[in-house]
């Protein structure tokens, strides 16, 4: 089964949209109600008429990222010139209290079923977009630089020849993160490091002094385990990388800009499906119990301290068990 998360059905309207790491504090979980195809961001709802599926859902909200007053929303099921699920990204800018659609980004030389926009990351005028269905499921990462209201493609990155491929698709871009537009982290949970099928890995993309992007590292868990899908979810705060694995979240550290990332610690976490940093804390969303939970780890003395603070929702969720873990920062009704 593919590790690419399916968009929640339109009938599922109970989400944890307010679980955003804002100002170092986690907002109280609450139910959010929106029409199919809308994205709930905090107390705001954004929608777009610029994307649509080829007779099916557009996947609007498959990827979400915010940088200041700019919000990027992936629509990995979007129909582009008749190509089903080629995908697109809609960019919104906030003017005052209102969000306004400013740009629609598509993949240069895109093709059907690539799922461009499945995950997005944006920082410092750099937009990274994943297309995990590209290259037969090996996946690709496209990087754009913002020029006014437009985004210019500057790189299209695939896994290097030496990446530990197995029998399953690698799915580069199943997860995506950046904090500064210089280092980009992309999960490839189908890779097979150490011969462990589907153990997963994370590709590290860095920008050099000339502005060129390249894959510079392939990270694996300290002990690759078959089927662990390490890297199915990732987060990056500019120094620390958090990546989910089976029964754990692995933490890596970049000790100086441009340095290789090295393993720092393993946090035992059952059912981890989402990670996010904010205010010197790491939040991990978990499935289970019909509601899921959020575990918050504080950074102390160079490590993320245990035990964590655990937050559980005060509402009953409908739909798939553990949907609360789909995203810490925001959620979508998936129309």
N, C-alpha and C positions, 0 to 999 in steps of 0.2 A: 504494500500500500504506500502511496506517495506520502511523503511527510509534509507536502504543501497543505496548509490549513485551508479547509473549505470555508467560504463566506457563510455566516450564519443565515438561515432561512429568514425570509421576510417576516414570518410569523413570530420570530423570536425578537421581542422588543425590550425584554428586561436585560440590562447591561450594567456594567460598572463604569460608566462613562466618566464619572467624577473621580476615579482613582488615578489622579495625576500627581506626580511628584512636583509640587509647586512650592517654591520657597523653602524646600527642605522638609515639608510636612505633607503627609498623605491626607487628601481630602476624604471626607466621609463617603463610603460607598452609598449609592442610591440608584433607584431605578430610573432609566431614561426611556422616553417614549418618542419615537420618530417614525416618519413614513418610510416605506421601503426605498432604499437608494440614498437616504440621508445619512450624514455622519454627525454624530453628537460629539462636540469638543467642549468639555466643561459644561457651561450653561448655554453654549451656542450650538446652533445647528446649521450646517452648510449643505447645499445641494447643488447639483450641476445638471444642465440639460445638454451639455456638450458631448457627453459620452453615453453610449447605449450598446447593448449586446446585439449580436446577430440573431434576434428572436429569443434571446435569453437574458439573464441579468448581466449588467455591466461589471459587476464586482467592485463598484465604487465603494471605497473604504478598505480595500484589501491591504493597502499600505498607508500608513499615516506618519507624518513627521512634521514638527514645527520648529521654526527658528525665528525667535522674536515675533514679528508681525507677519510672518510668512508661513502658510500651511500648505503642505504638499499631500495630495490624496491620490493614491493609486487606484486604478480601475482595471484589474488584470483580465477581466472578461470582456473588455470593450472591443467592439467591432471597428476595424480600421480599413476603409476602402474595401469592404466586403470580406475581410479576413477575420474569422471568428477568433475571439480570445487573443488577438494580437496584443491588446492592452494599451493603456495610456495613463498619463498622470495629469491631474488638474491642479493648478497652483492658485491659491487664494492669497490676497493681501488684506490685512486689516487696516481700515481707515476709520479712526475713531473707535466706535463700538461695533462697526459692521464689517463683515468679511465680503470681499468682492473678488470674483473670478478674474484672474489676470492673464493666464496662459494655459494652453493644453500642450503637453509634451508627448510626442510619440517616438518610437524607436527608429533610428535610421536603418533602412533596409529590413524592417521588421517583417515577421511572417505569422501566419495563423498558429494558435496554440502556444505561443511563446510566453504568454502571461506577463508581459512587460507591465511594471507597476505593482507586481505582487508585494514587493517591499520597497520602501523609499527611505532615504536619509538626506538631511539637508543641513548645511552649516556654512557660514562665511561665504555665501554666494555659490557654493558647490552643491549640486544635486546629484545624488547617486541613486540609481534605479535598477532593480533586479528583474531579470527575465529568466526564471528558473526552467522554463520549458524550452529555451533556445538550445541549439546544438544537440538535438536529440535527447534533451533532459539533463545534459551536463550543466546547462545554465550559463548565464553571462551577466556582467555588471556593466551598465553604461553610465558614464560620468558626463555631466553638463556643467557649464559655467554660466552664471546669470549675467546678461547684458541688458539692463533696463527691464522691460517686460518679457524679453525673450530668453531662451536657454539654448546655448550653442553646445553641440556634442563635441567633447574633446578626447574621449577614450571609450573603447568598447573592449572589455577584458574577459577572457576565458581562463579556465584552469590551465596551468602550464603542463607540458607533456609529461613531466615527472610526477604529477599528482597521483596519489594512490587510488586509482579507479578500481571498482569491483564490477560485479555483474549488474548491479542496479544503477539507475541514473544518479549522478552526483548531486544534482539540484543546487548548484551554486546560486546563492541569492535567496534561499529559503528564509534567511534572516539577513538583516542589514543594519549597520550602525555607523555613525561618525559623530565626532564632537567638534571638530575643527576644520573639516574639509581637506585635511592633510593625510590623515590615517582613516581608512575605511575598512570595516570588518564585515565579511560576508560568510555566512554559514553555508556549508556544503554537507548536510547530514547524511548523504548517501555515499560519501567516500569511504575507503577501506584501508585506513592506516594499519600497519602491522599485520596485514592480512585478515583483519577482523571485519567481516562483511557488514557494511552499514554502521560501523563505529562512529563515523562522522568526523569532520574537521572544520576548521575556520580558516579562510583565506584572508591574509592581511594585504591590503592595497595601500601603497604609500605614494605621495607626490614628491618628486625630487625638486631641486632648486630651480630647474628649468621649467617646471610646471607639468612635467609628464607623469602619468600614473602607471604603475606596474604592480603585479602581484609579487611581493617580496618574501612572504613566509606562508607556509601551510602548517597550522597548529593542530595538534591532536591532544586528546586527554592523556594524562600521565600513564594510564593503563587502558589502551583502546579495548573496548568491549563490543562484540558483535551485537548489532541492533540497538546500540545506545543512542544513535543519532545525535551525537555531540554537535552543537552548533545550530540546532533547530531554532533556538532563540538566542540572540546576542544583545548586549548593551555595552556602551563605551563612554567613559567620562573624560577622555583625554589622557588618562593615565592607566585606568584599569579596564580590562575586558572581562565581562561576565558571560559565560556560555552555558546553556543547559545541557545536561547529559542524563543518562538513566540513573535516577536516585541521587543526583548531585548537581551542583552548580560549580563549574571550574572558574577560578579567578586567575587572570594573567596580568602582568604589570609591564608597562613601558616606562622605564626609569628616566628617560629623557626623550624629547621629540626626535623622531627618526630612528631611535634605538629599536632593536628587535624586542618583541614581547617575550617574557619569560614567565613560567608558571609560579604563582604565589601561594595559592591555597585551594583546598577542596572543601566546599560547604555541603555536608550531607543534607539533601532536601528531596523528599519523596514527591513525585508528581509535579516537578517544576516544569512550567510551560511558558513562562514569560519573565523577563528581567528588565529593570530600569534603574538608572542612577539619578540621584538628586540630593543636593545639600549634604554631601558627605555620607549618604546612605545608599544602600542597595536594597531595592524591593524585588521580591521574587513572588510571582503568582503561582499557585498550585491548584491542582484539581483534587477532587475527592469530596465525599460527604454530601454531594448534591449541590454544594454552594461554592466550594473552593475557599481559598484563603490567601492573604498577602502576608509574607514574612519580611520584616524590615531589619536589616543588619546595619549597625553603625560602624564606621571606620574608626579604629582606635589603635594607636601604636603600629600603624602600617598594615594592619590586618582587619578583616571584617569580623567583628566580635560575635560570639555565640553565647547563650542562646538568643535568637532574634525576638523582636516584638511581633506578635501575631495578630492580624486584623481579620475578622470574619464579617461578612455582610450581615446586616440586620434585616435583610429582606430575603424572601425565597425567590430563586431564579427559575424561570421556565426554559425549556429547550435543553440542549446537550449538557450533560453533567460537566462541570468545570469550565463552562463558558467564561466565567469570570477571569480565567487565566489567559484568555486570548490576547489581551493587551493591558498593560498597566496604565498607559497614558490615555487611551481613548478606545472606544468601541463603535461598531457600526451595525446597522440592521441588515446590511448585505444585499440590497436590492439591485 
